[in-house]
């Protein structure tokens, strides 16, 4: 795959994750403004997951000139990031409501499994495909 296509992918993905992070940060700030003293750190800091696992990671990969992940790897990684972010938002809603539920841990476990699976696929399967395309 061409270097410009990979750079374009990483730039585009970084930008999309940055927009998502900004929307979540703005939502957290507006919530905090009108919360009447009821806070949920899970809701306020939900923006950090797409910022770190999306924007920052893709910017680092672009700088390192890493090969572009395959379609399955990208889908699994994005699903893991989204699952953890959604888990934080739902956990925030429960905290605001004054309730707790152990089933919310499923979001974090599933998201972590998806992220680890995506990383394994990237380093095992996609790396081989990237090395073959260079030859």
C-alpha positions as CSV (number, residue, x, y, z in Angstrom):
1,X,0.0,0.0,0.0
2,X,1.3,3.4,-0.8
3,X,2.8,5.6,1.9
4,X,0.4,8.6,1.1
5,X,-2.6,6.3,1.4
6,X,-1.5,5.1,4.9
7,X,-0.7,8.7,6.0
8,X,-4.1,9.8,4.8
9,X,-5.8,7.0,6.7
10,X,-4.0,7.8,9.9
11,X,-4.7,11.6,9.5
12,X,-8.3,11.0,8.8
13,X,-8.8,8.6,11.6
14,X,-7.0,10.9,14.0
15,X,-9.3,13.8,13.0
16,X,-12.5,11.7,13.4
17,X,-11.4,10.6,16.9
18,X,-10.4,14.1,17.8
19,X,-13.9,15.3,16.8
20,X,-15.5,12.5,18.9
21,X,-13.3,13.5,21.9
22,X,-14.2,17.1,21.6
23,X,-17.9,16.3,21.5
24,X,-17.6,14.1,24.6
25,X,-15.5,16.8,26.4
26,X,-18.0,19.5,25.5
27,X,-20.8,17.2,26.7
28,X,-19.0,16.6,30.0
29,X,-18.4,20.4,30.4
30,X,-22.0,21.3,29.7
31,X,-23.1,18.5,32.1
32,X,-20.8,19.8,34.8
33,X,-22.1,23.3,34.3
34,X,-25.8,22.3,34.8
35,X,-25.3,19.4,37.2
36,X,-26.2,21.2,40.4
37,X,-23.2,19.7,42.2
38,X,-23.8,16.0,41.1
39,X,-20.6,14.8,39.4
40,X,-19.6,11.6,37.6
41,X,-15.9,11.3,36.8
42,X,-16.8,8.5,34.3
43,X,-18.9,10.9,32.3
44,X,-16.6,13.9,32.6
45,X,-13.5,11.9,31.5
46,X,-15.1,9.7,28.8
47,X,-13.4,11.9,26.2
48,X,-10.0,10.5,27.2
49,X,-10.6,7.0,25.7
50,X,-11.1,8.1,22.1
51,X,-8.4,10.8,22.5
52,X,-5.8,8.2,23.7
53,X,-6.8,5.1,21.8
54,X,-7.8,7.0,18.7
55,X,-6.2,10.4,18.1
56,X,-3.0,9.9,19.9
57,X,-2.3,6.4,18.8
58,X,-3.0,7.2,15.1
59,X,-0.8,10.3,15.3
60,X,2.0,8.1,16.7
61,X,1.5,5.5,14.0
62,X,1.6,8.2,11.3
63,X,4.9,9.6,12.7
64,X,6.4,6.1,12.9
65,X,5.3,5.4,9.4
66,X,3.6,2.2,10.5
67,X,1.8,0.1,8.0
68,X,-2.0,0.5,7.8
69,X,-4.0,-2.1,9.7
70,X,-6.3,-4.4,7.8
71,X,-10.1,-3.9,7.7
72,X,-10.9,-6.5,10.4
73,X,-8.2,-5.1,12.7
74,X,-9.5,-1.6,12.3
75,X,-13.1,-2.7,13.0
76,X,-12.1,-4.6,16.1
77,X,-10.0,-1.7,17.4
78,X,-12.7,0.9,16.8
79,X,-15.3,-1.4,18.5
80,X,-13.1,-1.8,21.5
81,X,-12.6,1.9,21.8
82,X,-16.3,2.6,21.4
83,X,-17.3,-0.1,23.9
84,X,-15.1,1.3,26.6
85,X,-16.3,4.8,25.9
86,X,-20.0,3.7,26.0
87,X,-19.3,1.9,29.2
88,X,-18.0,5.1,30.8
89,X,-21.0,7.1,29.6
90,X,-23.5,4.5,30.9
91,X,-21.6,4.2,34.1
92,X,-21.8,8.0,34.4
93,X,-25.5,7.9,34.0
94,X,-25.9,5.3,36.7
95,X,-23.6,7.2,39.0
96,X,-25.6,10.4,38.5
97,X,-28.8,8.5,39.2
98,X,-27.3,7.3,42.4
99,X,-27.2,3.6,41.5
100,X,-24.5,1.0,40.8
101,X,-24.5,-2.1,38.8
102,X,-21.8,-4.8,38.5
103,X,-22.9,-5.6,35.0
104,X,-21.3,-2.4,33.8
105,X,-17.9,-4.1,34.1
106,X,-18.9,-6.2,31.1
107,X,-18.3,-3.1,28.9
108,X,-14.8,-2.7,30.2
109,X,-13.9,-6.3,29.9
110,X,-15.4,-6.6,26.4
111,X,-13.7,-3.4,25.3
112,X,-10.4,-4.6,26.7
113,X,-10.7,-8.0,24.9
114,X,-11.5,-6.2,21.7
115,X,-8.5,-3.9,22.0
116,X,-6.1,-6.7,22.8
117,X,-7.5,-8.7,19.9
118,X,-7.0,-5.8,17.6
119,X,-3.5,-5.3,18.8
120,X,-2.7,-9.0,18.3
121,X,-4.1,-9.0,14.8
122,X,-2.2,-5.9,13.9
123,X,1.2,-7.2,15.1
124,X,0.7,-10.8,13.9
125,X,-1.5,-10.9,10.8
126,X,-1.3,-7.4,9.4
127,X,2.5,-7.1,9.9
128,X,3.0,-10.2,7.7
129,X,0.8,-8.6,5.0
130,X,2.7,-5.4,5.3
131,X,6.0,-7.1,4.9
132,X,4.8,-9.0,1.9
133,X,3.6,-5.9,0.2
134,X,7.0,-4.3,0.6
135,X,8.7,-7.2,-1.2
